[in-house]
């Protein structure tokens, strides 16, 4: 998620949320890792996510959309380390 989120930054995540929309930044689990990406599109309950640095990001363009069950929460605040 460079340049907005850097390795070592802390994030405050809201685990209880009422709705997610395009543009929201989320934390989700994929293959045992926690990832931070921005929701680009929501279609039929599937979330297409992308990194802010499109050129280098591994995101839904590579691994497909994610499900709501994979989502840990919505990022509220970033604290730089």
N, C-alpha and C positions, 0 to 999 in steps of 0.2 A: 504493500500500500504506500510505498514511497511516492511522492515526497511527504505526504501528510502524516503517515505513521512510520516510525523507524524502529528497528530492532532495539529492544530494551525499553521502549516507551511503556507506560502503564495506561490501562484503560479502565474506566468505571463502566460496568455493564449492567443494564437493567434486565433481569431475568424474567420479570413479569411485565408483559407488554400487551396492549390491546390490539394493535394492528401494526403491520409493517407496510412500507410503501417504497416505491422507487426513490433512490437517493439516500435511504437509510444505510448506515454503516452497521454491520452485524459481526458477531463472533459465531463461528460454527465449527463443528467437528467433522473432519474428513480423514479417514485412515489413521485414527489415533492422534491426530494433530489438531490444534486449535488454529484457525485462520481468521483473518480480518479482511472483509471485502465489502464493497458497496453493492446494494441491490440495484440492478439495472432494469429488471422486468419481472413481473409475477404473472404466470400463466398457468391456469388449471392447478393451482396449489403448488407449483414448482417455482423456485426462485433462481433466476439467472443472475449470477454475481460476477463482478469484475473488480480488478485492482485499479487504483488511480493511475498507476504507471502502466498503461496498456502494453507498451512495447516489451516489458519484462515480466508482466504478471502471468502467473499460472492461475487460471480461473475457469469459469463455466465454458469458455471457448475451448478449453482443453479437456475438462472432466465432466461437462454437462451441468444441468441445473441441479440444485440441492432441494431437499425436502424440509418442511417445517420442523420435523423431528430432529434434524441435524443442527438446527439453530439453537445456540446457547443463550443469546440475548442481543439486545440492541446497545450499541456503544453510545454512552451519554457524554463522557468527558475523556479527553486524552491528557495525560500528564507526561511531559517530556522528562526523560531520565537525566 
